[in-house]
Amino acid sequence: MNWAFIRFLIGRLLMVLGILMTIPVFVGFIYQNDAKLMYAFFVSILLCLAVGYALSYKMPKNALFFSREGYALVVLSWITYGVFGALPFYLSGAVKSPIDAIFESVSGFTTTGASVLSESLTALPEALMFWRSFTLLIGGMGMLIFLMHIIPNFGAKGIHVMRAELPGPNQSKIESRVSHSILILYGVYIFLTFVVTLLLRWGDVPWFEAMLLAMGVAGTGGFNIYPASIGHYNSQYVETVLAFAMMIFGMNFNFFYLIVIGKVRDVLRDEELKWYLMIIGVSCAIIAFTLLPLYDNLVLMISDVFFNVTSVMSTTAYTNLDLLKWPVTTHIILLVLMFTGAMSGSTTSGLKVIRIGIFLKSIRQELRKIVSPNRVVSITFNGRALGNREQRGIAFYLMTYLLMFVVLLIILSFDTSNFSSAFSATIATLSNIGGSLDLLGPSEDYVQLNGFSKIIMSFGMIMGRLEIYPMLILLSPTSWRKI
């Protein structure tokens, strides 16, 4: 393991984080936040720059960088960002405990949206509110990808970073021209965030709040501005805008790259997209049918159903009502969507639609083999035949996900009052869906958990965001050998 080069890259990333922290400082000046908060940000910026420079003032001669370096860099960078990103929360006094501050920071960068601040949201100063949502925007696209443009001759090393950081089993469509592709993806990401902000403003949402909500949707993390979440606005227009935005940000960002370079047909033919839209459509239909006796207004019912289905499947977890008032059937469907997540290559977490689709095809293949043992049955996805290695990889990931879910569930069960709370905390952690400590219920924060549980959840959120394997690879003894 080339630790010297990894240290150098982490130092550069810390300096980038310090520069990014200057943006909420400008917000603080605009809204005339108090001097203590500005001091907290200035100290945080200086620490990021100083430590970053100390780690990266000289580039190591040995620049060998392979897959295991990519995985180690990604995990350690996310941990580092979580710790240093917590400084403004703690130094400003908004969060009293350093563990709580790290929890809030990690929750933002991993686009989870779980919070220890729900009860005091309205009292937070604007600069801190902006930083809180800005971490979602930074973490959504993957902060390490920016590294490819600030390190000289980083070149093909970026592929190892992308494979470790971008969610989903396949990023091959953008690996051939990494630097050019990343510029397009970031451009589209920022542009779509700006469009959502404008649309929300047209719905009479104040500019600042529209910006915060748009960043929450872009990162599919959904930090709430008000304890009532989106229900605070009581606006069907706002909910519709956010519902479509959450659905779009749940799509594979490779699509936007393909659209920009003129390959629209490749997008329309994508099988994962068809699965994604089908799951949303079928889920909405079943839930709507179940809710028919409870609604007098059909349009309102469709709006509520579409909003909550896209919110849960995109792991954004914005809410507009108390879902516990819905029938149990709807809870089960939404629970399945929490595990499923959206598409690979998106800013969402969860198992991903592509894995679910391939796994279901593998089950059908196995059934056909049982009926006709001598029959050759192959699986295709997007017109490409899948080998046994790829199918086995999907199955192993699903089993690993289930194993880690059970481990986290057991650990968190010692600090929660009932199974629902333990289950909610676990799925919030591993699927980065945030939400509350009462599954599908009204907003409740995580401040009641003890420090150990919050640390475990913080590592779990990073593990879920990076899809488990990078964290396990880092913990492997072979990863600590020098090269």
N, C-alpha and C positions, 0 to 999 in steps of 0.2 A: 504494500500500500504506500503510495507516494504522499505521505502526510505533509511534507513541506509545501508541495504545490497546492494541496487542499487548504492548508492554512493561509496561503497567499490569496486564494480565491475568496475565502470567507472574509478576509480582511477587506478586499475590494467591495464585497457585498455590503459589509457594515458601513463603508463610506457612502455607498449609494443610499442606504437606509437613512443615514444622517442627512443627506441632501433632500430626500423625500420628506423628512420631518419639517423642513422649512415651509412647506405648503400650509399645514395647519397653523403655523406661526403667523402667516399672512392673514389667515382667516381670523385668528385671535385679535390681530390689530384692527381689522375691519369692524369686528363686533365689540371692540374695546374690552376684551377680557382682562381680568385682574393681573397684576404684576407677578403674583406667585405662580400662576399657570404659565406665563411667558418664561419665567425663570426655569420652570421644570422642563419646558421644551428646549431652551437654550442649553441647559446642562446635559440633556439627553443627546442633543445634536453633537456637542463637544465630545461626549464619551464615545459615541459611535465613530466619529472622525478620528479621534485619538487612538482608540483600540484598533480600528480598521487600518490606520496608517502603520501602527506598530507591527501588525501582522503581515502587512503587504508592501512595506517600503522597498523591498528588494525581491525581484522575481527569481525563484530558484533556478539553478542550471538544469536540474532534472525536471523536465516537463512531461514525462510519460503520464498518460491519462487514459485509462481503460474503463470498462464497465463497472468494476468494483469501486474505482475512484469516483465515478459518477454517482453511484448509489450512496457512498459515504458522504460525498459533498452535499448532496441533496438533503439528507437527513440532518446532518450537522448544521447546515445553513438554516433550515427551518427551525431547529431548536434555538439557534443563535438569534434569529429574527424574533422569535417568541419572547426571549428573555429581554433583549434590548428594546423591542417594541413596547414592552410593559413599563418602561421607565417613565413616560409622561403620565400614565395612570397613577403610578405610585408616588412619584415626586410631587405631583400636584395635590396629593391628598384626597383625590376623588375615590381611590381605592386604598383602604387602610392596610391591607395585608399584601406583601410581595407575591405570595402564592396566588392570591386572587387576581392581582395585576397580570401575572404571567398567564393565568387561565384566560383572562379576557383578551389578551394579546394573541395567544395561540388560537383561540376561538375565531378571532378575526382573520388572521393570516391563512388558517386552514379552511376558511369560508364555512365555519360551522354555525356561528350565530348564537351559541349558548352564552348566557350572560350572568354576571353577578351584580348587574347594575339596574335591573328592570324596575325596581321600586323608586330609584332616584334619577330616572332618565330626564325628567323635566328640569332637574336642577343642574344638569351637566352644562358646563360652558361650551360655546360653539366650537372652539378650537379642538376640544377633546371629543366632542360628538363627531366632528369631521374626521379626526384621526382614527376613531373607532370604525367608521364606515370605510375610510380610505384603506385600512388594512385588508378589508374584503376585496377591494378592487385590485390591490397589489397581489394578494395571494391567489385570486381567481385565475389569472393568466399564468401564474408561475413566475416567481421573482428571479429565479436563476437563469431564465431564458435571456433576460436582459444582459447577462454576463457575456454573452457572445459578441456584444457590440462594444464592450469596454475593455476587453482583454486582447491585446495584439496577437494576431496569428492563432486565435483560439480554434478556428477552423472546424475540422471534423470532430474535435473533442465535444462539440456541442451536441452531437448525436447521442452520446452517452448520458448527457444531462437531460435531454428531452425524453429519452426512454425511461429515465428514473422519475421524472417530475410530472410529465403530462399524463393524465389519467386515461386508462383504457389499454387494451392489448395491442393496438396497432396505430402507429403514426407514420407509416411508410410514405404516405402521399406528400409529406412536406420535408422529408429528410434529404432529398437530393439537392436542394438549394436552401440550406438551413437559414443563412443570414437574410436572404431576400424574403423567404417565407415568413420569418418572424416579424419583419417590418410590416408586412401586409397584415398579419394576424393582430399585432398590437394596434395598427391603424384602425382596423375594423372594430376591435374591442372598445377603443376609446370613442369612436364615432357612434356606435350603437348606444353606449352609455349616455352620450350627449343627446341623442334622439329621444331616449326614454325620459331624460330630464325635461326636454322641451314639451313632450306630450303630457307629462304630469303637470307642468306649469300651466298648460292650457286647460287643465282640469281644476284650476284655482288652488293648486298646492303651492305654498310659498317656495320661492326659488331655492332656499337653503335646504328645506325638507325634500324637495324634488330631487336635488342633487344627492342627498343621503340615500333616499330610496332607490335611485337609479344605480348607485354604487352597490347597494345591497343586492339588487337584482342581477347586475353584471357579474358579481362574485358568487351569486347564488348562495349567499350566506344569510341575508335577511336580518341583520341587527334591527331591532325595533326602535323607533323614535319615541313612541308612546306605549305605555303598558297595554293598551287595547290593540296594538299593532295597526293593521290597515283598517280595522273596524272604526278607528278614531275618525276617519274622514267621511264615513257614511256616504260614499260616492260609488255608484255602479260604474261610472266612467273610469275612475282611478283603478278600480279593481280589474276592469277589462284590459286596460293598458298594461297593468302589471302582469296579468295572466298570460297575455300573448308574449310579453317580454320574457317572462320566466320560461315559457315554452321554447322561445328562440335561443335563449342562452343555455338551454339544456341540450341544444344540438351540437354536433361535432363542428368545431371551429375550422376544421379542414375544408368544410363546405364553403365557407366565406372566402377562403383562399382560392378554391376552385372557381367560384363565381367571378372573382376579380380577374383571374387569368382566362376567363371565357369558357370554362368547362362546366356549364350549367347542366348538361345532360348527365354527366357523371353523378351529380348531386341527386337528380331526380330518379336515377336508377339505383341509388344506394339502398341496400336491403335493410340495413340497420335503421335508416330513416323511416322506412315503411313499417318496421316493427314498432318503432317509437310512437309514430302517429296512431298506429292501430291500438297500442296499449292505452294511450290517452283516450281514444275514442270509445273503446270498449268499457274502460273504467268509468268514464262519464255516463255512458248509457246505463250501466248497471246501477250506479249510485242514483242517477236521476229517476229511474224506475222505482227504486226503493223509497225515494223521498216524495213521490207524487202525493201521497195522502197528507203530507205535512205542509205543503205549499199551496197557496191560492194563486200566486202569481207565477206563471210558467217561465217567463223571461228571467225573473229574479232567481228562480231555482236553477236554471241552466247557468246563469252567471256565477252563482255560488259554487256549483259543482265544478265548473271549468276552472275557476280560480283556485279552489283547494286541491284539485287533482294536479294541476301544473305546479302549484306551490310545493306540494309534498314530493312529487316525482323529481322536480329540479333540486330538491333538498334546500330550497330557500326558506320554507317554513313561515312565510308571512301568513297571518290569519285574519279573517274578517268576522268570525263568529265562534261560538262555543261548539266545537264539533262533538262534544260529549252528548249533546242533545240529539244528534243524529242516531239512527238505528245501528245495532251492532254490525250488521252486514257491511255498512259503509266503513266502519272502523277496520274491519278485516282487509278490505280492498286497499284502503289507504296505507295500512301496515305493510302489505305486499309491495306497494309502490315505494315505501321508504327503503326497503331492502333493495329494490330493483335499481333505483336511481335513473338517470337519463342516459345520454349517449356517451360513448368513448370520445375522448378529445374535447369534451366540453369542460365548463368550470364546475361541474357537479361531482358528487361522489356516489357511493353505493356500488352495487355489483356491476352495473352497466348493462344496457339493453343488448349489446352484441354478445356478451357472455351468456345471458339468459337465452337468446335466440339459438346460439350454437349448442348450448347444453340441451335444449328441448329437441333439437334436430338429432343430437347424439342418442337421446332416449329412443326416438323413433327408429334410428338406425339399428340400435340394439334389439328392439322388438322384432324388426324384420329379419335380423340374423337368427333370432330364436325360432321364428316360424320357418325360415328357409336357410339352414346352416351353410349350404353350399353357394348361396347367392352372394355376389359381390355388390355391396351397398356402399356408396360413397356419399360424403356430405359436401355440399358446396355452400359458400357464402359470398355474395357479390360476384357470382360467376366463377369463383376460384375454388378448386377442390382442397379440402382441408385434410391434412395428414393426421395420423394417430397421435403424433407429438403435440400438435396444437389442441386437439380434443382433450388429451390427457392434461395439458396445461390448464385448460379451462376448468376441468373437474377438480384438479388439485387446488386451484385458487378458491373455488367455492367451498371446498372442505376446510382450507386454511382460514377463510373468512369465518366460517361457522365455528371453528375451534377457538379463534381469538374472541369471537362474540361471547362464547360460553365462559371463557376465562375472565373477560372483563365483567360479565354479568355476575359471576361468583364474587369477585373482588368488591364490586360496587354494592352488592346485596348487604354487606356488613354495615353500610352507612346510609341505607334508605329504609323507609318505614314499611314499604309494601312492594310486592312484585312489580306492579305497574310502574312505580318510580324507578326501580332498579333497571327494568327493561327499557324505559324511556331514556335514562341516562346512558345506557349502553348503546342503543341504536343512535342516539344523538351524537355519541362519540365516534363510533366506527363508520357510520354513514354520513357523518358531518351534516346532520340535519338540524341540529340545535333544538329549537322548540322549548318546551317546558318540562318540568319534572313530573308532570301528570300527563301521560300519553294522550295526545289530541285535545287536551283540556285547555283551560284558560292559562294565561301567561304566569309562570312562576320561575323565579331565577334559581341559580345553583349555589347561592351564598350559604345555604344551610348545610351543605356538604362539608366534611372536614378537609384539612389540608392534604392529607394523603390521597383521598379520593380525587381531589382536583388535579394533583400531580399525575395520577394514573390516567385521568381523563385527558389531560393535556398531551401525554404521550400517545394515548389512543386516538386523539384527533389528528395528530401528525401521521400516525400509522394509517388511519383511514384515508386521509388526503393523498398520501403517497402509495396507497393500495398495498399495504402490509409488507410486501417483500423487501423494499429498501431498508426498512427498520430491522427486519430479521437478518438481512445480509450484514448490516453494520454490527449486529450483536454476535455474528459468527466469529469464532476464534481465528479462522483463516484470513479474515478481513484485516486483522491487526498486524499481519506480518509485513515487514518492510521489503521494498524492492530495491 
